[in-house]
Amino acid sequence: MTVFAGILLLLNAAFNVACWPPFLRRVARDARARDEQGRPTRFLRVHQVLVGTAMLLAAASAVAGVWLLVS
């Protein structure tokens, strides 16, 4: 069961790393991401926090997955 959990955590990390950065690039190109002066809007900031949190969780999942597989 430990090996399964480790592999699942690594797959979760890989999925997050593969999916979230392209999403953020699309959000950054969206017209709602910047105001008339070119400053970031709440729309962009909220999505940056979302993606940053997902990347932090991906890193934690990767560390936990490797730790489970090694132990």
Contacts in CASP RR format, 6 or more apart in sequence:
PFRMAT RR
TARGET T0000
AUTHOR 0000-0000-0000
METHOD contacts of the structure
MODEL  1
MTVFAGILLLLNAAFNVACWPPFLRRVARDARARDEQGRPTRFLRVHQVL
VGTAMLLAAASAVAGVWLLVS
2 68 0 8 1.000
2 69 0 8 1.000
2 71 0 8 1.000
3 68 0 8 1.000
3 69 0 8 1.000
5 65 0 8 1.000
5 68 0 8 1.000
6 64 0 8 1.000
6 65 0 8 1.000
6 66 0 8 1.000
6 68 0 8 1.000
6 69 0 8 1.000
7 65 0 8 1.000
7 69 0 8 1.000
9 61 0 8 1.000
9 62 0 8 1.000
9 64 0 8 1.000
9 65 0 8 1.000
9 68 0 8 1.000
10 61 0 8 1.000
10 62 0 8 1.000
10 65 0 8 1.000
10 66 0 8 1.000
10 69 0 8 1.000
12 58 0 8 1.000
12 61 0 8 1.000
13 58 0 8 1.000
13 59 0 8 1.000
13 61 0 8 1.000
13 62 0 8 1.000
13 65 0 8 1.000
16 54 0 8 1.000
16 55 0 8 1.000
16 57 0 8 1.000
16 58 0 8 1.000
16 61 0 8 1.000
17 55 0 8 1.000
17 58 0 8 1.000
20 51 0 8 1.000
20 52 0 8 1.000
20 54 0 8 1.000
20 55 0 8 1.000
20 58 0 8 1.000
21 51 0 8 1.000
23 47 0 8 1.000
23 51 0 8 1.000
24 47 0 8 1.000
24 48 0 8 1.000
24 51 0 8 1.000
27 33 0 8 1.000
27 43 0 8 1.000
27 44 0 8 1.000
27 47 0 8 1.000
28 44 0 8 1.000
30 43 0 8 1.000
32 41 0 8 1.000
32 43 0 8 1.000
32 44 0 8 1.000
33 40 0 8 1.000
33 41 0 8 1.000
33 43 0 8 1.000
33 44 0 8 1.000
34 40 0 8 1.000
34 41 0 8 1.000
34 44 0 8 1.000
35 41 0 8 1.000
40 48 0 8 1.000
END
